[in-house]
Amino acid sequence: MEDNMVFGKKIFKVLTSFLSAAVIVASLSLVPAFTAQAVPGINELTCLPTAAPELQRPVAVMIDNDKIASPHYGLAEADIVYEMCNSTANNRVTRLMAIYKDYANVARIGNIRSTRPTNIILANEYDAILVHDGGPVYINPFISLYGLPHLSGGFSRIPNGKPSWYTEYALRGEIPTRIARAGYSPYYSDPNMVNPRFNFGTNTLQGGAPAGVVSLPFPHNSTMLYYNTATGTYDLNECGTFVKDAEDFQQVTFTNVIIQCATMMEYDNHGYMIYGVIGQGVGYYITNGRAVAITWYKDVLGHTVFFNADGSVLTVNPGKTYIGIVPMDSWGLVAFC
């Protein structure tokens, strides 16, 4: 056990040293690798209309995804939702990171839980303010490395008959108040970040494989997405139940589903881990009941960019997006039909 801990700490030191060096030599630009111009009144995360100020940066909120944590509040209002294993323990339970442009108008978000290094790396590429409640010691060098603005703990506690760690929520107005109190700017540090997050356009995937049902190898959560022909979106299903927002009872649903394969490294024997989301890999893009194979690339500071099989930048349909990051050791278990 002690040997495993020592090995994990050595790997952690090497990884953070590598990232520190990369940040020093890398360009400080966070602009995507494709050119697209912002349109006033259009959300850069979805290419849909928004009432949020144009230059307002998003927030990325860590939301518990254990079965006992359900139901979720405010999840249907998120523009982008990441799901990934939070730990190699507990049957690889997942956690959600929900990204909101117009967060000030969401009545309640949560429940809020701790963050992991992977979430910090990904939140940074959106220039987002991370909302969480603590995390393991491994997050600290990443927060320092990226200079990530974050709000940890101290949000409203709402009794719900569950243990205290399932009772923390951000109520309407709390996040803007906390941002101001922390002295963070609510606006993008680079105004070019307001440009579209994806290469938005029309993509019918005419040549794609059928994907009416998508199954992800998250054993604790049994994550499934079902194509809803009435809405043209994918309805999220976790633990055998369709996920509906507890605030307004909306089905949590997405126009775009991106499944991203990445390596996974354990820090220690307590299940703490990090995904290899810097680099390149393979994945699937799923929309309109079809799926195609894609690739992805991300450098230390830039956005993750998704590509078609021919190397051209992937066109993503306007709408909300689900991104599931699947460990490489279970990639072969991703299924759709």
ChimeraX attribute file (.defattr): number of C-alpha atoms within 10 A of each C-alpha:
attribute: neighborCount
match mode: 1-to-1
recipient: residues
	/A:1	8
	/A:2	9
	/A:3	10
	/A:4	13
	/A:5	14
	/A:6	13
	/A:7	15
	/A:8	18
	/A:9	16
	/A:10	12
	/A:11	15
	/A:12	20
	/A:13	13
	/A:14	11
	/A:15	11
	/A:16	15
	/A:17	14
	/A:18	11
	/A:19	17
	/A:20	18
	/A:21	10
	/A:22	14
	/A:23	16
	/A:24	10
	/A:25	8
	/A:26	13
	/A:27	11
	/A:28	12
	/A:29	12
	/A:30	18
	/A:31	20
	/A:32	20
	/A:33	16
	/A:34	12
	/A:35	10
	/A:36	15
	/A:37	10
	/A:38	17
	/A:39	14
	/A:40	14
	/A:41	14
	/A:42	19
	/A:43	26
	/A:44	26
	/A:45	24
	/A:46	23
	/A:47	24
	/A:48	13
	/A:49	12
	/A:50	15
	/A:51	12
	/A:52	17
	/A:53	15
	/A:54	20
	/A:55	20
	/A:56	19
	/A:57	25
	/A:58	25
	/A:59	28
	/A:60	30
	/A:61	33
	/A:62	25
	/A:63	30
	/A:64	25
	/A:65	27
	/A:66	18
	/A:67	13
	/A:68	10
	/A:69	17
	/A:70	17
	/A:71	19
	/A:72	22
	/A:73	24
	/A:74	27
	/A:75	30
	/A:76	25
	/A:77	24
	/A:78	25
	/A:79	24
	/A:80	23
	/A:81	24
	/A:82	21
	/A:83	20
	/A:84	22
	/A:85	26
	/A:86	24
	/A:87	18
	/A:88	17
	/A:89	14
	/A:90	12
	/A:91	12
	/A:92	17
	/A:93	20
	/A:94	26
	/A:95	23
	/A:96	26
	/A:97	29
	/A:98	27
	/A:99	26
	/A:100	24
	/A:101	26
	/A:102	19
	/A:103	27
	/A:104	17
	/A:105	14
	/A:106	19
	/A:107	17
	/A:108	21
	/A:109	27
	/A:110	26
	/A:111	27
	/A:112	30
	/A:113	25
	/A:114	20
	/A:115	26
	/A:116	24
	/A:117	21
	/A:118	18
	/A:119	24
	/A:120	23
	/A:121	22
	/A:122	21
	/A:123	26
	/A:124	22
	/A:125	21
	/A:126	24
	/A:127	21
	/A:128	26
	/A:129	25
	/A:130	25
	/A:131	29
	/A:132	25
	/A:133	20
	/A:134	16
	/A:135	14
	/A:136	11
	/A:137	10
	/A:138	19
	/A:139	20
	/A:140	14
	/A:141	17
	/A:142	19
	/A:143	17
	/A:144	11
	/A:145	17
	/A:146	18
	/A:147	10
	/A:148	17
	/A:149	22
	/A:150	22
	/A:151	20
	/A:152	17
	/A:153	16
	/A:154	13
	/A:155	20
	/A:156	15
	/A:157	15
	/A:158	14
	/A:159	11
	/A:160	9
	/A:161	8
	/A:162	11
	/A:163	10
	/A:164	11
	/A:165	14
	/A:166	22
	/A:167	19
	/A:168	22
	/A:169	23
	/A:170	25
	/A:171	19
	/A:172	15
	/A:173	14
	/A:174	17
	/A:175	19
	/A:176	15
	/A:177	11
	/A:178	17
	/A:179	17
	/A:180	11
	/A:181	9
	/A:182	12
	/A:183	9
	/A:184	14
	/A:185	13
	/A:186	17
	/A:187	17
	/A:188	18
	/A:189	14
	/A:190	14
	/A:191	13
	/A:192	16
	/A:193	22
	/A:194	24
	/A:195	22
	/A:196	22
	/A:197	23
	/A:198	25
	/A:199	21
	/A:200	18
	/A:201	12
	/A:202	10
	/A:203	13
	/A:204	16
	/A:205	17
	/A:206	12
	/A:207	9
	/A:208	16
	/A:209	15
	/A:210	18
	/A:211	20
	/A:212	19
	/A:213	17
	/A:214	23
	/A:215	17
	/A:216	21
	/A:217	18
	/A:218	25
	/A:219	14
	/A:220	18
	/A:221	21
	/A:222	16
	/A:223	21
	/A:224	22
	/A:225	23
	/A:226	20
	/A:227	23
	/A:228	17
	/A:229	11
	/A:230	6
	/A:231	12
	/A:232	15
	/A:233	23
	/A:234	29
	/A:235	20
	/A:236	20
	/A:237	21
	/A:238	18
	/A:239	16
	/A:240	10
	/A:241	11
	/A:242	17
	/A:243	21
	/A:244	22
	/A:245	19
	/A:246	17
	/A:247	16
	/A:248	12
	/A:249	14
	/A:250	14
	/A:251	17
	/A:252	22
	/A:253	28
	/A:254	27
	/A:255	23
	/A:256	23
	/A:257	25
	/A:258	21
	/A:259	24
	/A:260	24
	/A:261	26
	/A:262	23
	/A:263	16
	/A:264	17
	/A:265	17
	/A:266	20
	/A:267	20
	/A:268	19
	/A:269	15
	/A:270	11
	/A:271	15
	/A:272	20
	/A:273	23
	/A:274	22
	/A:275	23
	/A:276	16
	/A:277	23
	/A:278	21
	/A:279	12
	/A:280	17
	/A:281	18
	/A:282	18
	/A:283	23
	/A:284	20
	/A:285	24
	/A:286	29
	/A:287	27
	/A:288	24
	/A:289	25
	/A:290	20
	/A:291	24
	/A:292	19
	/A:293	15
	/A:294	23
	/A:295	22
	/A:296	23
	/A:297	17
	/A:298	18
	/A:299	16
	/A:300	22
	/A:301	22
	/A:302	22
	/A:303	23
	/A:304	22
	/A:305	19
	/A:306	28
	/A:307	20
	/A:308	17
	/A:309	13
	/A:310	9
	/A:311	11
	/A:312	11
	/A:313	18
	/A:314	21
	/A:315	18
	/A:316	25
	/A:317	20
	/A:318	20
	/A:319	18
	/A:320	23
	/A:321	24
	/A:322	23
	/A:323	19
	/A:324	23
	/A:325	23
	/A:326	25
	/A:327	20
	/A:328	17
	/A:329	11
	/A:330	12
	/A:331	19
	/A:332	12
	/A:333	13
	/A:334	16
	/A:335	13
	/A:336	19
	/A:337	12
